[in-house]
Amino acid sequence: MIKISRNWFFIFIISAFIIVALYFNFNSAKKIYIKGDNYYVGKLIDYLNLNGYKFKIVDVKKANVVIDLDNLEVSLYNGMHFNIKYSEKLINKVISLIENRNCKVLSKNDDFYLKNQYFYKHFTFETSCGINIMILPEMYENVEKLVFRTILNILKGNYQGFENEYFVNKMYIYRLYDNWELIATYEPTLEILELIADEKN
């Protein structure tokens, strides 16, 4: 009877220790390293503070979360990694659907002057069909907010909209000339492409 009581006592102590450790893990400030342009690093820090997220900026070697704004990547201490952009395979598929032929991405295209180009350049492509396409995970005006909101969701453990480390949410497809024009939307999970009619045609 005494042995059984001792066993239950040890189980209780271990359980209590685990609960306390988990509590401090989830409620203590996360150690974060942010790489990127100073202006956008500052804006992200402000955004996290405004949304009540507890964190501490540390050196990359001490961090359990690394946010790379230059490449739109987030790496977590548990080995999970997220690209806040679409995979090249999905980009090629969507471009082929729009052109209805074998049209592929040649390179990222940074030659266009776009407002807030720091983020937009990750979604702008030159193609083998001679057209330039911008494929965004949000309407044109809202990309910066989406990037910051997505980072906060990842930090909170919400990975909705990702598959195999890449975005799989709705895509807004723009064709670029001297300016930009929305030509289609695509739902990757449902594989539905919706072309937007051009008033001229």
DRENPA-3360 file (N, C-alpha, C; in nm, 2 decimals, always signed):
BEGIN
1 = MIKISRNW = +0.08/-0.12/+0.00/+0.00/+0.00/+0.00/+0.09/+0.13/+0.00 ~ +0.20/+0.12/+0.08/+0.29/+0.23/+0.08/+0.35/+0.26/-0.05 ~ +0.39/+0.14/-0.12/+0.46/+0.15/-0.25/+0.37/+0.22/-0.35 ~ +0.24/+0.18/-0.35/+0.14/+0.24/-0.44/+0.13/+0.39/-0.42 ~ +0.12/+0.43/-0.29/+0.11/+0.57/-0.26/+0.23/+0.65/-0.31 ~ +0.35/+0.59/-0.29/+0.47/+0.66/-0.33/+0.47/+0.67/-0.49 ~ +0.43/+0.57/-0.56/+0.43/+0.58/-0.70/+0.33/+0.69/-0.75 ~ +0.21/+0.70/-0.69/+0.12/+0.80/-0.72/+0.18/+0.94/-0.69;
9 = FFIFIISA = +0.25/+0.95/-0.58/+0.31/+1.08/-0.54/+0.41/+1.12/-0.65 ~ +0.50/+1.03/-0.69/+0.60/+1.06/-0.80/+0.53/+1.10/-0.93 ~ +0.42/+1.03/-0.96/+0.35/+1.06/-1.08/+0.29/+1.20/-1.07 ~ +0.23/+1.24/-0.96/+0.18/+1.37/-0.93/+0.28/+1.48/-0.95 ~ +0.40/+1.45/-0.89/+0.51/+1.55/-0.89/+0.56/+1.57/-1.04 ~ +0.57/+1.47/-1.11/+0.62/+1.48/-1.25/+0.51/+1.55/-1.34 ~ +0.38/+1.51/-1.32/+0.28/+1.58/-1.39/+0.27/+1.73/-1.36 ~ +0.28/+1.76/-1.23/+0.28/+1.90/-1.19/+0.40/+1.98/-1.26;
17 = FIIVALYF = +0.52/+1.92/-1.26/+0.64/+1.98/-1.32/+0.61/+2.00/-1.47 ~ +0.55/+1.90/-1.54/+0.53/+1.92/-1.69/+0.43/+2.03/-1.71 ~ +0.32/+2.04/-1.63/+0.22/+2.14/-1.65/+0.28/+2.28/-1.63 ~ +0.37/+2.29/-1.52/+0.43/+2.42/-1.50/+0.53/+2.46/-1.61 ~ +0.60/+2.36/-1.66/+0.70/+2.38/-1.77/+0.62/+2.43/-1.90 ~ +0.51/+2.36/-1.93/+0.43/+2.40/-2.04/+0.37/+2.54/-2.03 ~ +0.33/+2.57/-1.91/+0.27/+2.70/-1.88/+0.37/+2.81/-1.91 ~ +0.50/+2.79/-1.86/+0.60/+2.89/-1.88/+0.65/+2.90/-2.02;
25 = NFNSAKKI = +0.64/+2.78/-2.09/+0.68/+2.78/-2.23/+0.59/+2.86/-2.32 ~ +0.46/+2.85/-2.29/+0.36/+2.91/-2.37/+0.34/+3.06/-2.33 ~ +0.37/+3.09/-2.21/+0.34/+3.23/-2.16/+0.47/+3.32/-2.15 ~ +0.59/+3.26/-2.16/+0.71/+3.34/-2.15/+0.74/+3.40/-2.29 ~ +0.82/+3.51/-2.29/+0.85/+3.58/-2.41/+0.93/+3.49/-2.50 ~ +0.89/+3.48/-2.63/+0.97/+3.40/-2.73/+1.09/+3.48/-2.77 ~ +1.20/+3.40/-2.79/+1.33/+3.47/-2.83/+1.33/+3.47/-2.98 ~ +1.33/+3.59/-3.04/+1.32/+3.60/-3.19/+1.43/+3.68/-3.25;
33 = YIKGDNYY = +1.48/+3.63/-3.36/+1.58/+3.70/-3.44/+1.51/+3.74/-3.57 ~ +1.52/+3.87/-3.61/+1.46/+3.91/-3.74/+1.56/+3.97/-3.83 ~ +1.57/+3.91/-3.95/+1.66/+3.95/-4.05/+1.58/+4.03/-4.16 ~ +1.64/+4.14/-4.20/+1.57/+4.22/-4.31/+1.60/+4.37/-4.31 ~ +1.54/+4.44/-4.40/+1.55/+4.58/-4.40/+1.51/+4.64/-4.27 ~ +1.59/+4.74/-4.22/+1.56/+4.79/-4.08/+1.42/+4.86/-4.07 ~ +1.37/+4.92/-4.18/+1.24/+4.98/-4.18/+1.13/+4.88/-4.16 ~ +1.14/+4.77/-4.23/+1.04/+4.66/-4.22/+1.05/+4.58/-4.09;
41 = VGKLIDYL = +1.17/+4.56/-4.05/+1.20/+4.50/-3.92/+1.13/+4.58/-3.81 ~ +1.14/+4.71/-3.81/+1.08/+4.80/-3.71/+0.93/+4.79/-3.72 ~ +0.87/+4.79/-3.85/+0.73/+4.78/-3.86/+0.67/+4.65/-3.81 ~ +0.75/+4.54/-3.83/+0.70/+4.41/-3.78/+0.71/+4.41/-3.63 ~ +0.81/+4.46/-3.57/+0.82/+4.47/-3.42/+0.70/+4.55/-3.37 ~ +0.67/+4.66/-3.43/+0.55/+4.74/-3.39/+0.42/+4.66/-3.40 ~ +0.41/+4.58/-3.51/+0.29/+4.51/-3.53/+0.27/+4.40/-3.43 ~ +0.38/+4.33/-3.39/+0.37/+4.22/-3.29/+0.34/+4.28/-3.15;
49 = NLNGYKFK = +0.40/+4.40/-3.12/+0.37/+4.47/-2.99/+0.22/+4.51/-2.99 ~ +0.17/+4.57/-3.10/+0.03/+4.62/-3.10/-0.07/+4.50/-3.08 ~ -0.03/+4.38/-3.13/-0.12/+4.26/-3.11/-0.09/+4.18/-2.99 ~ -0.01/+4.24/-2.89/+0.01/+4.18/-2.76/+0.09/+4.05/-2.76 ~ +0.17/+4.03/-2.86/+0.26/+3.91/-2.86/+0.38/+3.94/-2.78 ~ +0.41/+3.84/-2.69/+0.53/+3.86/-2.60/+0.65/+3.80/-2.67 ~ +0.75/+3.88/-2.68/+0.88/+3.83/-2.75/+1.00/+3.92/-2.70 ~ +1.11/+3.86/-2.73/+1.24/+3.93/-2.70/+1.33/+3.92/-2.82;
57 = IVDVKKAN = +1.38/+4.03/-2.87/+1.48/+4.02/-2.98/+1.61/+3.98/-2.93 ~ +1.67/+3.88/-2.99/+1.80/+3.82/-2.95/+1.89/+3.80/-3.07 ~ +2.01/+3.76/-3.04/+2.11/+3.72/-3.15/+2.06/+3.59/-3.21 ~ +2.09/+3.57/-3.34/+2.05/+3.45/-3.41/+2.08/+3.32/-3.34 ~ +2.19/+3.31/-3.27/+2.24/+3.19/-3.21/+2.15/+3.16/-3.08 ~ +2.09/+3.26/-3.02/+2.01/+3.24/-2.90/+1.86/+3.23/-2.94 ~ +1.82/+3.25/-3.06/+1.68/+3.26/-3.10/+1.62/+3.12/-3.11 ~ +1.49/+3.11/-3.07/+1.41/+2.99/-3.11/+1.32/+3.01/-3.22;
65 = VVIDLDNL = +1.31/+3.13/-3.27/+1.24/+3.17/-3.39/+1.32/+3.26/-3.48 ~ +1.34/+3.23/-3.60/+1.42/+3.31/-3.70/+1.32/+3.36/-3.81 ~ +1.30/+3.49/-3.82/+1.22/+3.55/-3.92/+1.31/+3.62/-4.02 ~ +1.30/+3.57/-4.15/+1.38/+3.63/-4.26/+1.29/+3.71/-4.35 ~ +1.28/+3.84/-4.33/+1.19/+3.92/-4.42/+1.25/+3.94/-4.56 ~ +1.38/+3.92/-4.57/+1.44/+3.94/-4.71/+1.39/+3.82/-4.80 ~ +1.37/+3.70/-4.74/+1.33/+3.59/-4.82/+1.19/+3.54/-4.79 ~ +1.12/+3.61/-4.70/+0.98/+3.58/-4.65/+0.98/+3.43/-4.60;
73 = EVSLYNGM = +1.07/+3.40/-4.50/+1.07/+3.27/-4.44/+1.07/+3.28/-4.29 ~ +1.01/+3.18/-4.23/+1.00/+3.17/-4.08/+1.05/+3.03/-4.04 ~ +1.15/+3.02/-3.95/+1.19/+2.89/-3.90/+1.17/+2.89/-3.75 ~ +1.11/+2.78/-3.70/+1.08/+2.76/-3.56/+1.18/+2.67/-3.50 ~ +1.19/+2.67/-3.36/+1.28/+2.59/-3.29/+1.25/+2.44/-3.30 ~ +1.13/+2.41/-3.33/+1.09/+2.26/-3.35/+1.12/+2.20/-3.48 ~ +1.19/+2.28/-3.57/+1.23/+2.23/-3.70/+1.13/+2.27/-3.81 ~ +1.02/+2.32/-3.78/+0.92/+2.36/-3.88/+0.97/+2.49/-3.95;
81 = HFNIKYSE = +0.94/+2.49/-4.08/+0.99/+2.60/-4.17/+0.87/+2.64/-4.26 ~ +0.86/+2.78/-4.28/+0.75/+2.83/-4.36/+0.80/+2.93/-4.46 ~ +0.75/+2.91/-4.59/+0.78/+3.01/-4.69/+0.65/+3.09/-4.71 ~ +0.66/+3.22/-4.69/+0.53/+3.30/-4.71/+0.52/+3.34/-4.85 ~ +0.52/+3.24/-4.94/+0.50/+3.26/-5.08/+0.46/+3.13/-5.14 ~ +0.43/+3.12/-5.27/+0.39/+3.00/-5.34/+0.51/+2.92/-5.39 ~ +0.50/+2.79/-5.40/+0.60/+2.71/-5.46/+0.61/+2.74/-5.61 ~ +0.73/+2.72/-5.66/+0.75/+2.74/-5.81/+0.67/+2.65/-5.89;
89 = KLINKVIS = +0.65/+2.52/-5.84/+0.56/+2.43/-5.91/+0.42/+2.48/-5.93 ~ +0.37/+2.54/-5.82/+0.23/+2.59/-5.83/+0.22/+2.72/-5.92 ~ +0.33/+2.80/-5.91/+0.33/+2.92/-5.99/+0.33/+2.88/-6.14 ~ +0.41/+2.78/-6.18/+0.42/+2.73/-6.32/+0.28/+2.68/-6.36 ~ +0.22/+2.61/-6.27/+0.09/+2.55/-6.31/-0.01/+2.66/-6.34 ~ -0.02/+2.76/-6.25/-0.12/+2.87/-6.27/-0.09/+2.95/-6.40 ~ +0.04/+2.97/-6.43/+0.07/+3.05/-6.55/+0.04/+2.97/-6.67 ~ +0.06/+2.83/-6.67/+0.02/+2.75/-6.78/-0.13/+2.75/-6.80;
97 = LIENRNCK = -0.21/+2.75/-6.69/-0.35/+2.76/-6.70/-0.40/+2.89/-6.77 ~ -0.34/+3.00/-6.73/-0.38/+3.13/-6.79/-0.35/+3.14/-6.94 ~ -0.23/+3.09/-6.98/-0.19/+3.10/-7.11/-0.24/+2.99/-7.20 ~ -0.29/+2.88/-7.14/-0.34/+2.76/-7.21/-0.23/+2.70/-7.30 ~ -0.10/+2.71/-7.25/+0.01/+2.64/-7.32/+0.12/+2.62/-7.22 ~ +0.23/+2.58/-7.27/+0.34/+2.54/-7.18/+0.42/+2.67/-7.15 ~ +0.37/+2.75/-7.06/+0.44/+2.87/-7.02/+0.50/+2.86/-6.88 ~ +0.63/+2.89/-6.87/+0.70/+2.87/-6.74/+0.77/+2.99/-6.69;
105 = VLSKNDDF = +0.80/+2.99/-6.56/+0.87/+3.10/-6.50/+1.01/+3.10/-6.54 ~ +1.06/+3.21/-6.59/+1.20/+3.22/-6.62/+1.28/+3.28/-6.50 ~ +1.23/+3.38/-6.44/+1.30/+3.44/-6.33/+1.21/+3.53/-6.25 ~ +1.25/+3.57/-6.13/+1.18/+3.68/-6.06/+1.22/+3.81/-6.13 ~ +1.12/+3.90/-6.14/+1.14/+4.02/-6.22/+1.13/+4.14/-6.12 ~ +1.24/+4.21/-6.10/+1.24/+4.32/-6.01/+1.25/+4.45/-6.08 ~ +1.22/+4.45/-6.22/+1.24/+4.57/-6.30/+1.12/+4.67/-6.29 ~ +1.01/+4.62/-6.24/+0.89/+4.71/-6.23/+0.90/+4.79/-6.10;
113 = YLKNQYFY = +0.86/+4.92/-6.12/+0.84/+5.00/-6.00/+0.71/+4.97/-5.94 ~ +0.71/+4.91/-5.82/+0.59/+4.88/-5.75/+0.59/+4.94/-5.61 ~ +0.48/+5.00/-5.57/+0.47/+5.04/-5.43/+0.50/+4.93/-5.33 ~ +0.59/+4.95/-5.23/+0.62/+4.85/-5.14/+0.69/+4.73/-5.21 ~ +0.78/+4.75/-5.29/+0.84/+4.65/-5.37/+0.92/+4.55/-5.29 ~ +0.95/+4.59/-5.16/+1.03/+4.50/-5.07/+0.95/+4.36/-5.06 ~ +0.82/+4.36/-5.06/+0.75/+4.24/-5.05/+0.70/+4.19/-5.19 ~ +0.66/+4.28/-5.27/+0.60/+4.24/-5.40/+0.70/+4.17/-5.49;
121 = KHFTFETS = +0.83/+4.20/-5.48/+0.93/+4.13/-5.57/+0.92/+3.98/-5.55 ~ +0.88/+3.93/-5.44/+0.87/+3.78/-5.42/+0.76/+3.72/-5.50 ~ +0.67/+3.80/-5.55/+0.55/+3.75/-5.62/+0.55/+3.79/-5.77 ~ +0.65/+3.85/-5.82/+0.66/+3.90/-5.96/+0.75/+3.82/-6.04 ~ +0.70/+3.78/-6.16/+0.77/+3.68/-6.24/+0.78/+3.72/-6.39 ~ +0.89/+3.69/-6.45/+0.90/+3.70/-6.60/+0.88/+3.56/-6.65 ~ +0.81/+3.54/-6.76/+0.78/+3.41/-6.81/+0.83/+3.38/-6.95 ~ +0.82/+3.25/-6.99/+0.87/+3.21/-7.12/+0.77/+3.25/-7.23;
129 = CGINIMIL = +0.65/+3.30/-7.19/+0.55/+3.34/-7.28/+0.56/+3.49/-7.32 ~ +0.66/+3.56/-7.26/+0.69/+3.70/-7.29/+0.60/+3.79/-7.21 ~ +0.53/+3.74/-7.11/+0.45/+3.82/-7.02/+0.51/+3.83/-6.88 ~ +0.47/+3.93/-6.81/+0.51/+3.94/-6.67/+0.39/+3.93/-6.58 ~ +0.40/+3.85/-6.48/+0.29/+3.81/-6.40/+0.32/+3.84/-6.25 ~ +0.22/+3.89/-6.18/+0.24/+3.91/-6.03/+0.13/+3.82/-5.97 ~ +0.17/+3.72/-5.88/+0.07/+3.63/-5.82/+0.08/+3.66/-5.67 ~ -0.03/+3.72/-5.62/-0.03/+3.76/-5.48/-0.12/+3.68/-5.39;
137 = PEMYENVE = -0.09/+3.66/-5.26/-0.18/+3.59/-5.17/-0.29/+3.68/-5.11 ~ -0.30/+3.80/-5.16/-0.39/+3.90/-5.11/-0.41/+4.01/-5.22 ~ -0.52/+4.08/-5.21/-0.53/+4.19/-5.31/-0.41/+4.29/-5.30 ~ -0.38/+4.35/-5.41/-0.26/+4.43/-5.43/-0.22/+4.52/-5.31 ~ -0.32/+4.59/-5.26/-0.30/+4.69/-5.16/-0.26/+4.63/-5.02 ~ -0.29/+4.50/-5.00/-0.29/+4.44/-4.86/-0.17/+4.34/-4.84 ~ -0.07/+4.34/-4.92/+0.03/+4.24/-4.91/+0.11/+4.25/-4.78 ~ +0.15/+4.38/-4.75/+0.23/+4.40/-4.63/+0.16/+4.35/-4.50;
145 = KLVFRTIL = +0.03/+4.39/-4.49/-0.05/+4.34/-4.38/-0.06/+4.19/-4.37 ~ -0.08/+4.13/-4.49/-0.09/+3.98/-4.49/+0.04/+3.92/-4.45 ~ +0.16/+3.97/-4.49/+0.29/+3.91/-4.45/+0.30/+3.92/-4.29 ~ +0.27/+4.04/-4.24/+0.28/+4.05/-4.09/+0.18/+3.96/-4.02 ~ +0.06/+3.96/-4.07/-0.05/+3.88/-4.00/-0.01/+3.73/-4.01 ~ +0.05/+3.69/-4.12/+0.08/+3.55/-4.14/+0.20/+3.51/-4.04 ~ +0.29/+3.60/-4.03/+0.40/+3.57/-3.93/+0.35/+3.56/-3.79 ~ +0.26/+3.65/-3.75/+0.20/+3.64/-3.62/+0.12/+3.51/-3.60;
153 = NILKGNYQ = +0.05/+3.47/-3.70/-0.03/+3.34/-3.69/+0.07/+3.22/-3.68 ~ +0.18/+3.22/-3.75/+0.28/+3.12/-3.73/+0.34/+3.11/-3.59 ~ +0.37/+3.23/-3.54/+0.42/+3.24/-3.40/+0.32/+3.19/-3.30 ~ +0.19/+3.20/-3.33/+0.09/+3.16/-3.24/+0.05/+3.01/-3.26 ~ +0.11/+2.95/-3.36/+0.09/+2.81/-3.39/-0.03/+2.78/-3.49 ~ -0.07/+2.89/-3.56/-0.17/+2.87/-3.66/-0.11/+2.86/-3.80 ~ -0.11/+2.74/-3.86/-0.04/+2.72/-3.98/-0.14/+2.70/-4.10 ~ -0.26/+2.76/-4.08/-0.36/+2.75/-4.19/-0.32/+2.82/-4.31;
161 = GFENEYFV = -0.34/+2.76/-4.43/-0.30/+2.82/-4.55/-0.17/+2.77/-4.60 ~ -0.10/+2.68/-4.53/+0.03/+2.63/-4.57/+0.01/+2.48/-4.60 ~ +0.09/+2.43/-4.70/+0.10/+2.29/-4.73/+0.25/+2.27/-4.78 ~ +0.31/+2.17/-4.72/+0.45/+2.14/-4.75/+0.54/+2.27/-4.75 ~ +0.52/+2.35/-4.64/+0.59/+2.47/-4.61/+0.56/+2.59/-4.70 ~ +0.47/+2.58/-4.80/+0.44/+2.69/-4.89/+0.29/+2.73/-4.88 ~ +0.26/+2.85/-4.92/+0.12/+2.89/-4.93/+0.04/+2.81/-5.02 ~ -0.09/+2.78/-4.98/-0.18/+2.72/-5.07/-0.32/+2.79/-5.07;
169 = NKMYIYRL = -0.32/+2.92/-5.02/-0.44/+2.99/-5.02/-0.47/+3.06/-5.15 ~ -0.58/+3.13/-5.16/-0.63/+3.19/-5.28/-0.52/+3.28/-5.35 ~ -0.51/+3.28/-5.48/-0.41/+3.35/-5.55/-0.48/+3.46/-5.64 ~ -0.43/+3.58/-5.63/-0.47/+3.69/-5.71/-0.37/+3.72/-5.82 ~ -0.41/+3.71/-5.95/-0.31/+3.71/-6.06/-0.32/+3.83/-6.14 ~ -0.21/+3.91/-6.14/-0.20/+4.03/-6.21/-0.11/+4.02/-6.33 ~ -0.15/+4.08/-6.44/-0.06/+4.10/-6.56/+0.00/+4.23/-6.55 ~ +0.13/+4.24/-6.58/+0.21/+4.37/-6.56/+0.25/+4.42/-6.70;
177 = YDNWELIA = +0.21/+4.55/-6.72/+0.26/+4.63/-6.84/+0.33/+4.75/-6.77 ~ +0.29/+4.87/-6.81/+0.35/+4.98/-6.74/+0.29/+4.99/-6.60 ~ +0.17/+4.94/-6.58/+0.11/+4.92/-6.45/+0.06/+4.78/-6.43 ~ -0.03/+4.76/-6.34/-0.07/+4.62/-6.31/-0.23/+4.61/-6.33 ~ -0.27/+4.49/-6.36/-0.41/+4.47/-6.39/-0.45/+4.33/-6.35 ~ -0.55/+4.32/-6.26/-0.60/+4.19/-6.21/-0.67/+4.11/-6.33 ~ -0.62/+3.99/-6.36/-0.68/+3.92/-6.47/-0.74/+3.79/-6.43 ~ -0.71/+3.74/-6.31/-0.77/+3.61/-6.27/-0.75/+3.58/-6.12;
185 = TYEPTLEI = -0.83/+3.49/-6.06/-0.80/+3.44/-5.93/-0.80/+3.28/-5.94 ~ -0.73/+3.22/-5.85/-0.71/+3.08/-5.85/-0.72/+3.02/-5.71 ~ -0.80/+2.92/-5.69/-0.81/+2.85/-5.56/-0.73/+2.72/-5.57 ~ -0.61/+2.71/-5.51/-0.52/+2.59/-5.53/-0.58/+2.47/-5.47 ~ -0.65/+2.48/-5.35/-0.70/+2.36/-5.29/-0.82/+2.30/-5.37 ~ -0.90/+2.39/-5.43/-1.01/+2.34/-5.51/-0.98/+2.33/-5.66 ~ -0.86/+2.39/-5.70/-0.82/+2.39/-5.84/-0.92/+2.46/-5.93 ~ -0.97/+2.58/-5.89/-1.06/+2.65/-5.96/-1.00/+2.78/-6.01;
193 = LELIADEK = -0.99/+2.80/-6.14/-0.94/+2.93/-6.20/-1.06/+3.01/-6.25 ~ -1.06/+3.14/-6.21/-1.17/+3.23/-6.25/-1.10/+3.35/-6.32 ~ -1.12/+3.35/-6.45/-1.07/+3.46/-6.53/-1.16/+3.58/-6.52 ~ -1.10/+3.70/-6.52/-1.17/+3.83/-6.50/-1.19/+3.89/-6.64 ~ -1.31/+3.92/-6.68/-1.33/+3.97/-6.81/-1.27/+4.11/-6.83 ~ -1.22/+4.13/-6.95/-1.16/+4.26/-6.99/-1.26/+4.33/-7.07 ~ -1.29/+4.46/-7.02/-1.40/+4.54/-7.09/-1.37/+4.56/-7.24 ~ -1.24/+4.57/-7.27/-1.20/+4.60/-7.41/-1.23/+4.48/-7.50;
201 = N = -1.23/+4.36/-7.45/-1.25/+4.23/-7.53/-1.38/+4.17/-7.49;
% end
